Amino acid sequence: MNRNIYVFWGLVITTLISALDANIMQTASPTIVKQLGGMELFAWIFVVYMLASTVTVPLYGKLSDMYGRKRLLMISVGLFTIGSILCGIANSMVELVIFRGIQGLGAGGMIPLSLIIVGDLYTIEKRGRIQAVFSSIWAISSIIGPVMGSFFVEVLTWRWIFFINVPIGIATILCLVPYHEETEFKKTYIDYKGFILFGISITMLLLATNVKYPIWYIMISLISFIVFVIVERKEAHPFLPVTLFKNKGILTTNLFMLFYCLSFFGTSNFIPLYLQEGSHMSIYKSGLILLSIAAGWMFGSIPAGKWILRFGYKNLFIIGSFITAFTGLILFLFIKEMSYVTLFMILTVQGISFGLLFAIGTIAVQEFAEANIKGISTSLQMFLRNIGTSIGVMIMGLIINHAVNIVTGMQNIFLYAFSLSVVTVLLSFLIPAKTAESSKS
């Protein structure tokens, strides 16, 4: 039991450095570009990190089913820490972009492997509370991350944005050392052809969200994916096991989470912008609005484990998707007249549905999966969430850029999100109520 406490804190620290790295760069990146030059590579500081950390997620899941979670998590944290050191000593933008890629390769395993270990160690009832802790870390870091970035730039140097990860990374590895995995892992053949084709397809798709003329990237992505499907059909041990798609629970849950992230999950990126430009609100006050989603998220995720045992997966997915769709419809219809307090309250309610659905989504794909594919099943959902959010934000960016003004643009974003949320409501009725395990209990 004491060992589990060390592991728990190791996973908390892992989540902390992942969350801080995602937020701390926002305020520091302009200063970094000024000092290193290479403004044309500015976007690539973020793009290369996103590509590396997203494409490798399913591979980490697959490898963890073969070699164990602990070993892979320690390797990914080590890789992230080495990447951080290299980023801290970078002397040009080219070097920084390359080293951010190394950081991203490590980051790709940190969050999914942490969630997989939580699934191995804790009961369904406890997992909701633990995921609430992880969610609160992301919420807090979204506020203190930019502040820390400003502090390092003004008081020390931007290089400490990366160096701060080093002691945290070492502490994480030390916390994981006492952990002994009880699950037996089977070493099998790894389909690298499938991974490479899959990686090319997803890389091109993600690049399409960050370039001016995305059509060629989308075409290459589509062709690569078609070749991937053809190759995988003939593969004895495919990169993505067929059982993932034959399992109704895994298939419907992952489809649900993909469309869910395509819809309302990305809207929070634009709400502060809307308040600043549309209501002439201060940066500080417009940023605080996101605390509503963070607070709601905690209220939704903490009791998720208990609610699964009481109501089953299907009912919770239906309720959560209805809450999201209903609050989204209110935002679309009344955003122009809505006061700050009312908007805060609506977003809090929507945050509750976010917390509930993300918690039960993670638990569901772990419980629907057999032990030997739990890792790839969990990481596949994390991967699909990343893809859905990236594409959703890209579409929302296009919508707001082509609107006559920021208010109309925000209203159009909510219309788009609401339309897709109707799809998630329909998908929620297809998800099984219980897994085989929960049916027995």
FENCOR-V996834 format. One line per field, one symbol per residue. psi: psi as a letter, one per 20 degrees, with the letter a starting at -180 (. if undefined). burial: I if it has 16 or more other ideal C-beta (glycine too) atoms within 10 Angstrom, else O. Layout:
psi=???
burial=???
This chain:
psi=ghhhgggghghghghghggghhhhhghhhhhghghialhijghihgghgggghghighgggghhigiqggghghgggggggghggghhjpjrhggggghhggghhghhiggghghggghhhqrghhhghghhggghgggghhghghghggggghgdqhhihhhhhghggghgghhigipophqpppprppnhggggggggghghghhhijrgnighggghggghhgggggghhiphmqgoqhhhihohggghghgghghghhdihihhhighgghgghjlqqgghhhhhihgggghgghhhgjggghghgirgghhgggghggggghhgggghjhhiprggggggghgghhghggghhghgggghghhqrhijhghgghgggghgggggggghgghggghhjqhrhghghghghggggghhhghgghhiipqhqrhghhh.
burial=OOOOOOIIOIIIIIIIIIIIIIIIIOIIIOIIIOOIOIOOIOOIIIIIIIIIIIIIIIIIIIIIIIOIIIOIIIIIIOIIIIIIIIIIOIOOIOOIIIIIIIIIIIIIIIIIIIIIIIIIIIOIOOIIIIIIOIIIIIIIIIOOIIOIIOIIIOOOOIIIIIIIIOOIIOIIIOIIOOIOOOOOIOOOOOIOOIIOIIIIIIIIIIIIIIOOOIOOIOOIIOOIIOOIOOIIOOOOOIIIIOOIOOIOIIIIIIIIIIIIIIIIIIIIIIIIOIIIIIOOIOOOOIIIIIIIIIIIIIOIIIIIIOIIOOOIIIOIIIIIIOIIIIIIIIIIOOIOOIOOOOIIOIIIIIIIIIIIIIIIIIIIIIIIIOOIIIIIIIIIIIIIIIIIIIIIIIIIIOIIOOOOOIOOIIIIIIOIIIOIIOIIIOIIOOIIOIIOOIOOO
